[in-house]
């Protein structure tokens, strides 16, 4: 019945309006958080730049150190994968894009007969790989929204331990790199082993050679051995900050799209409700007109009968 259809449409409109309010609020929250994440990422870059500059100085000075983080085996038998996703959903294709890229690399390693270990950051990656019975070495959660340097240190320690113990010969990092508010891209990069000192020196900023005469205490080798773990931590911290900013940017876009879709749906439902009301009004008018016509026909028949009876009486 028209009345029942109107009630159904009104309930749907109210439900969509409530959803729209939620998605709009989440969009505004994500917009605020992505700005904060960008600020933190920019604030962390000078530290990473200084760290790289000191290592360039050491490399240009010809420092050589036999550090496990610099080892590079000729044959890679086992690969560790560090996958950074989020703890929560509603972020569009953010998690699925990173997981898809990481799973592709894992399957390629299996095809080549290599072993693998997964170090997962974020509940989404953990749930995905656990459900599909992948071998998970370690899983971390509660650090993707606003990562701290201590979070990066905790993950880096786990990664460094399995690499130094030669449980893996190479470590691959998969995350989403933040380019701008409108552009984020999946990055799959080699994380360990670190580049050799010769490579660092050749890819330096150019002025490292002029600073190579700096004196380091207690010794250049000692400084380098102390800096390499910090260098690993800073790289991972930078990736966590990029992933956090990318997550909030993706969530903002997803919630904006959901809000726009809700507005469009409300417009369509409102038009359908108006049509239903017009149909109901038209039906009621037709019923009134039909009833009036029926009453009019009945009165006409009654008048004709009375006139016929009066004629008979007169005659």
ABEGO torsion letter per residue (X at the ends): XAAAAAAAAAAAAAAAAAAAAAAAAAAAAAAAAAAAAAAAAAAAAAAAAAAAAAAAAAAAAGBBBBBAAABBBABBABBBBBBBBBABBGAEAAAAAAAAAAAAAAAAAAAAGBBBBBBBBEAAAAAAAAAAGBBBABBBBGAAABBBAAAAAAAAAAAAAAAAAGABABBBBBBBBBABAABBBBBBBBAOBBBBAAAAAAABAGAAAAAAABBBOABAAAAAAAAAAAAAAAAAAAAAAAAAAAAAAAAAAAAAAAAAAAAAAAAAAAAAAAAAAAAAAAAAAAAAAAAAAAAAAAAAAAAAAAAAAAAAAAX
